[in-house]
Amino acid sequence: MDEQITNVENSQHLDDETLFVVSQTFKALSDPTRIRILNLLCADEHSVNDIAEILDLGQSTVSHQLRFLKNLRLVKFRREGTTLYYSKDDDHIMSLLKQAIEHAAHN
């Protein structure tokens, strides 16, 4: 019980940086295109071209969304020649995304 009280007390004292990061994370997860991209990257890394083809999106759309996700450190990339391969960079957020998808599937 004391642990629950401590957790509640701590959650009421969020600093501005934490609030900003949390709100940006939920902003990232509020966009259907970004959810589709993150869901795809949960399983494996993909190039921008692969993501665009698999999800039937334009390359510029995919690049724009990946830049947004990379700035939040939700995805990372590696370069192989001239090709960038993107993969997940935050297992906590991927777990949250999977839980949200599972929750939606139950309704």
VEXKOL-633602 format. One record per residue (C-alpha): x, y, z; residue number from 1; residue in one letter. Coordinates in steps of 0.001 Angstrom, whole numbers, plus 500000, padded with zeros to 6 digits. Layout:
N
+--------+--------+--------+-----+------+
!      x !      y !      z ! seq ! type !
+--------+--------+--------+-----+------+
!      X !      Y !      Z ! NUM !    A !
...
+--------+--------+--------+-----+------+
END
This chain:
107
+--------+--------+--------+-----+------+
!      x !      y !      z ! seq ! type !
+--------+--------+--------+-----+------+
! 500000 ! 500000 ! 500000 !   1 !    M !
! 502809 ! 502430 ! 500863 !   2 !    D !
! 504363 ! 501780 ! 497437 !   3 !    E !
! 501084 ! 502777 ! 495734 !   4 !    Q !
! 500947 ! 506007 ! 497737 !   5 !    I !
! 504554 ! 506788 ! 496804 !   6 !    T !
! 503815 ! 506142 ! 493114 !   7 !    N !
! 500795 ! 508467 ! 493215 !   8 !    V !
! 502810 ! 511161 ! 494965 !   9 !    E !
! 505614 ! 510862 ! 492409 !  10 !    N !
! 503209 ! 511046 ! 489483 !  11 !    S !
! 501837 ! 514349 ! 490765 !  12 !    Q !
! 505279 ! 515968 ! 490649 !  13 !    H !
! 506278 ! 515577 ! 487019 !  14 !    L !
! 508874 ! 518019 ! 485803 !  15 !    D !
! 508358 ! 519974 ! 482583 !  16 !    D !
! 510818 ! 517874 ! 480570 !  17 !    E !
! 509091 ! 514616 ! 481541 !  18 !    T !
! 505691 ! 516078 ! 480710 !  19 !    L !
! 506961 ! 517216 ! 477320 !  20 !    F !
! 508517 ! 513844 ! 476439 !  21 !    V !
! 505397 ! 511930 ! 477501 !  22 !    V !
! 503111 ! 514236 ! 475521 !  23 !    S !
! 505334 ! 513949 ! 472430 !  24 !    Q !
! 505346 ! 510165 ! 472754 !  25 !    T !
! 501564 ! 510063 ! 472837 !  26 !    F !
! 501500 ! 512518 ! 469939 !  27 !    K !
! 503658 ! 510074 ! 467977 !  28 !    A !
! 501268 ! 507253 ! 468805 !  29 !    L !
! 498214 ! 509318 ! 467862 !  30 !    S !
! 498909 ! 509233 ! 464132 !  31 !    D !
! 497705 ! 506179 ! 462148 !  32 !    P !
! 500622 ! 506343 ! 459701 !  33 !    T !
! 503191 ! 506412 ! 462486 !  34 !    R !
! 501416 ! 503528 ! 464229 !  35 !    I !
! 501583 ! 501488 ! 461013 !  36 !    R !
! 505289 ! 502247 ! 460626 !  37 !    I !
! 506112 ! 501429 ! 464249 !  38 !    L !
! 504083 ! 498229 ! 464085 !  39 !    N !
! 506029 ! 497160 ! 461002 !  40 !    L !
! 509345 ! 497995 ! 462673 !  41 !    L !
! 508408 ! 495979 ! 465774 !  42 !    C !
! 509198 ! 492825 ! 463828 !  43 !    A !
! 512225 ! 493770 ! 461742 !  44 !    D !
! 514225 ! 496590 ! 460233 !  45 !    E !
! 513217 ! 497993 ! 456850 !  46 !    H !
! 514452 ! 500541 ! 454371 !  47 !    S !
! 512373 ! 503606 ! 453522 !  48 !    V !
! 511543 ! 502014 ! 450147 !  49 !    N !
! 510425 ! 498772 ! 451816 !  50 !    D !
! 508222 ! 500624 ! 454292 !  51 !    I !
! 506675 ! 502717 ! 451518 !  52 !    A !
! 505972 ! 499646 ! 449412 !  53 !    E !
! 504670 ! 497415 ! 452214 !  54 !    I !
! 502399 ! 500117 ! 453654 !  55 !    L !
! 501456 ! 501604 ! 450264 !  56 !    D !
! 502718 ! 505066 ! 451197 !  57 !    L !
! 504788 ! 507661 ! 449382 !  58 !    G !
! 508506 ! 507740 ! 450124 !  59 !    Q !
! 508323 ! 511383 ! 451206 !  60 !    S !
! 505527 ! 510547 ! 453656 !  61 !    T !
! 507538 ! 507690 ! 455118 !  62 !    V !
! 510698 ! 509789 ! 455350 !  63 !    S !
! 508834 ! 512611 ! 457072 !  64 !    H !
! 507270 ! 510268 ! 459637 !  65 !    Q !
! 510548 ! 508439 ! 460255 !  66 !    L !
! 512299 ! 511758 ! 460898 !  67 !    R !
! 509614 ! 512614 ! 463476 !  68 !    F !
! 509987 ! 509196 ! 465131 !  69 !    L !
! 513790 ! 509378 ! 465056 !  70 !    K !
! 513768 ! 512785 ! 466761 !  71 !    N !
! 511792 ! 511188 ! 469596 !  72 !    L !
! 514270 ! 508282 ! 469667 !  73 !    R !
! 511520 ! 505776 ! 468904 !  74 !    L !
! 513349 ! 504509 ! 465813 !  75 !    V !
! 516991 ! 504388 ! 464788 !  76 !    K !
! 518739 ! 503744 ! 461495 !  77 !    F !
! 521851 ! 502224 ! 460079 !  78 !    R !
! 523365 ! 503041 ! 456719 !  79 !    R !
! 524341 ! 500413 ! 454189 !  80 !    E !
! 525762 ! 502162 ! 451148 !  81 !    G !
! 523160 ! 504758 ! 450196 !  82 !    T !
! 520287 ! 502915 ! 451871 !  83 !    T !
! 519034 ! 503662 ! 455374 !  84 !    L !
! 517529 ! 500780 ! 457340 !  85 !    Y !
! 515212 ! 501754 ! 460174 !  86 !    Y !
! 514430 ! 499701 ! 463269 !  87 !    S !
! 512800 ! 500195 ! 466658 !  88 !    K !
! 514820 ! 502081 ! 469236 !  89 !    D !
! 512591 ! 501955 ! 472303 !  90 !    D !
! 511265 ! 498628 ! 473541 !  91 !    D !
! 509123 ! 500369 ! 476177 !  92 !    H !
! 507150 ! 502267 ! 473541 !  93 !    I !
! 506875 ! 499190 ! 471349 !  94 !    M !
! 505433 ! 497310 ! 474314 !  95 !    S !
! 502962 ! 500137 ! 474902 !  96 !    L !
! 501994 ! 500065 ! 471227 !  97 !    L !
! 501494 ! 496285 ! 471261 !  98 !    K !
! 499342 ! 496568 ! 474388 !  99 !    Q !
! 497221 ! 499279 ! 472774 ! 100 !    A !
! 496768 ! 497146 ! 469643 ! 101 !    I !
! 495814 ! 494114 ! 471753 ! 102 !    E !
! 493384 ! 496252 ! 473754 ! 103 !    H !
! 491751 ! 497549 ! 470565 ! 104 !    A !
! 491488 ! 494029 ! 469156 ! 105 !    A !
! 489488 ! 492902 ! 472211 ! 106 !    H !
! 486774 ! 495522 ! 471721 ! 107 !    N !
+--------+--------+--------+-----+------+
END
